Amino acid sequence: MDQNTPFLPDPQLQPEFYADVPLKRLLAWGIDTLIIVALVIVILPFTAFTGLFFLPFLGLVVNFAYRVICLANGSATLGMRLLAIEFRTAQGAPFGLSHALLHTLGYSLSWMMFLVQLVSIILMASQSRGQGLTDLALGTVALNRRAE
């Protein structure tokens, strides 16, 4: 058992919790991106299409709200739920509002800096727990959900 994260499954003893998680996170990100684009398209008419003038900002706000709401209410985005993965804190608990806000803030900031996001992706693909920079900073991890 890892001394830093005693409440999370050990990747050596319970690898099934981490199997294919980086790939699932990538696929979930794609699904979530499609959902966010659809939400922005639905919102645009309600702005009398003035949202087109600040479309990147509108997309950022919708993305942030979508992720915080989803993570705070189930510890996973809709894409993650579809692919049966979820986030857990270092204590093994599902995300609450504070973890959802902090994780989404870290995610958003890393996307604003290409090199930071690149390092995060490399870390996710190369570590046994599949943690990105935000996960490492918060002590969080994405896991395969247990069968109900």
Contacts in CASP RR format, 6 or more apart in sequence:
PFRMAT RR
TARGET T0000
AUTHOR 0000-0000-0000
METHOD contacts of the structure
MODEL  1
MDQNTPFLPDPQLQPEFYADVPLKRLLAWGIDTLIIVALVIVILPFTAFT
GLFFLPFLGLVVNFAYRVICLANGSATLGMRLLAIEFRTAQGAPFGLSHA
LLHTLGYSLSWMMFLVQLVSIILMASQSRGQGLTDLALGTVALNRRAE
1 10 0 8 1.000
1 13 0 8 1.000
2 8 0 8 1.000
2 10 0 8 1.000
4 90 0 8 1.000
5 90 0 8 1.000
5 139 0 8 1.000
5 141 0 8 1.000
7 90 0 8 1.000
7 91 0 8 1.000
7 92 0 8 1.000
8 88 0 8 1.000
8 90 0 8 1.000
8 92 0 8 1.000
8 129 0 8 1.000
8 141 0 8 1.000
8 143 0 8 1.000
9 17 0 8 1.000
9 18 0 8 1.000
9 143 0 8 1.000
11 17 0 8 1.000
11 18 0 8 1.000
11 128 0 8 1.000
11 129 0 8 1.000
12 128 0 8 1.000
16 144 0 8 1.000
17 143 0 8 1.000
17 144 0 8 1.000
18 128 0 8 1.000
18 129 0 8 1.000
18 130 0 8 1.000
18 143 0 8 1.000
18 144 0 8 1.000
19 144 0 8 1.000
20 144 0 8 1.000
21 85 0 8 1.000
21 130 0 8 1.000
21 142 0 8 1.000
21 143 0 8 1.000
21 144 0 8 1.000
22 124 0 8 1.000
22 125 0 8 1.000
22 130 0 8 1.000
24 80 0 8 1.000
24 83 0 8 1.000
24 84 0 8 1.000
24 85 0 8 1.000
24 142 0 8 1.000
24 144 0 8 1.000
25 80 0 8 1.000
25 85 0 8 1.000
25 124 0 8 1.000
25 142 0 8 1.000
27 79 0 8 1.000
27 83 0 8 1.000
28 77 0 8 1.000
28 79 0 8 1.000
28 80 0 8 1.000
28 82 0 8 1.000
28 83 0 8 1.000
28 85 0 8 1.000
30 79 0 8 1.000
31 78 0 8 1.000
31 79 0 8 1.000
31 82 0 8 1.000
31 83 0 8 1.000
32 66 0 8 1.000
32 67 0 8 1.000
32 77 0 8 1.000
32 78 0 8 1.000
32 79 0 8 1.000
32 80 0 8 1.000
35 66 0 8 1.000
35 78 0 8 1.000
35 79 0 8 1.000
36 59 0 8 1.000
36 62 0 8 1.000
36 63 0 8 1.000
36 66 0 8 1.000
39 62 0 8 1.000
39 66 0 8 1.000
40 55 0 8 1.000
40 58 0 8 1.000
40 59 0 8 1.000
40 62 0 8 1.000
43 58 0 8 1.000
43 62 0 8 1.000
44 51 0 8 1.000
44 52 0 8 1.000
44 58 0 8 1.000
47 58 0 8 1.000
51 58 0 8 1.000
60 108 0 8 1.000
63 108 0 8 1.000
64 104 0 8 1.000
64 108 0 8 1.000
66 77 0 8 1.000
67 77 0 8 1.000
67 100 0 8 1.000
67 103 0 8 1.000
67 104 0 8 1.000
67 107 0 8 1.000
68 97 0 8 1.000
68 100 0 8 1.000
68 101 0 8 1.000
68 104 0 8 1.000
69 100 0 8 1.000
70 76 0 8 1.000
70 77 0 8 1.000
70 78 0 8 1.000
70 80 0 8 1.000
70 100 0 8 1.000
71 77 0 8 1.000
71 87 0 8 1.000
71 95 0 8 1.000
71 96 0 8 1.000
71 99 0 8 1.000
71 100 0 8 1.000
71 103 0 8 1.000
71 104 0 8 1.000
72 95 0 8 1.000
72 96 0 8 1.000
72 97 0 8 1.000
72 100 0 8 1.000
72 101 0 8 1.000
74 81 0 8 1.000
74 86 0 8 1.000
74 94 0 8 1.000
74 95 0 8 1.000
75 86 0 8 1.000
75 87 0 8 1.000
75 88 0 8 1.000
75 94 0 8 1.000
75 95 0 8 1.000
75 96 0 8 1.000
76 85 0 8 1.000
76 86 0 8 1.000
76 87 0 8 1.000
80 86 0 8 1.000
80 87 0 8 1.000
80 142 0 8 1.000
84 144 0 8 1.000
84 145 0 8 1.000
85 142 0 8 1.000
85 143 0 8 1.000
85 144 0 8 1.000
85 145 0 8 1.000
86 94 0 8 1.000
86 142 0 8 1.000
86 143 0 8 1.000
86 145 0 8 1.000
87 94 0 8 1.000
87 95 0 8 1.000
87 99 0 8 1.000
87 103 0 8 1.000
87 140 0 8 1.000
87 141 0 8 1.000
87 142 0 8 1.000
87 143 0 8 1.000
88 94 0 8 1.000
88 95 0 8 1.000
88 140 0 8 1.000
88 141 0 8 1.000
88 142 0 8 1.000
88 143 0 8 1.000
89 95 0 8 1.000
89 99 0 8 1.000
89 138 0 8 1.000
89 139 0 8 1.000
89 140 0 8 1.000
90 138 0 8 1.000
90 139 0 8 1.000
90 140 0 8 1.000
95 103 0 8 1.000
95 140 0 8 1.000
99 138 0 8 1.000
99 140 0 8 1.000
102 138 0 8 1.000
103 134 0 8 1.000
103 135 0 8 1.000
103 138 0 8 1.000
103 140 0 8 1.000
106 133 0 8 1.000
106 134 0 8 1.000
106 137 0 8 1.000
107 134 0 8 1.000
109 116 0 8 1.000
110 116 0 8 1.000
110 117 0 8 1.000
110 120 0 8 1.000
110 133 0 8 1.000
110 134 0 8 1.000
111 117 0 8 1.000
116 133 0 8 1.000
119 133 0 8 1.000
120 132 0 8 1.000
120 133 0 8 1.000
120 134 0 8 1.000
121 132 0 8 1.000
123 130 0 8 1.000
123 131 0 8 1.000
123 132 0 8 1.000
123 133 0 8 1.000
123 136 0 8 1.000
124 130 0 8 1.000
124 131 0 8 1.000
124 132 0 8 1.000
124 135 0 8 1.000
129 135 0 8 1.000
129 141 0 8 1.000
130 141 0 8 1.000
130 142 0 8 1.000
131 139 0 8 1.000
131 140 0 8 1.000
131 141 0 8 1.000
131 142 0 8 1.000
134 140 0 8 1.000
135 141 0 8 1.000
135 142 0 8 1.000
END
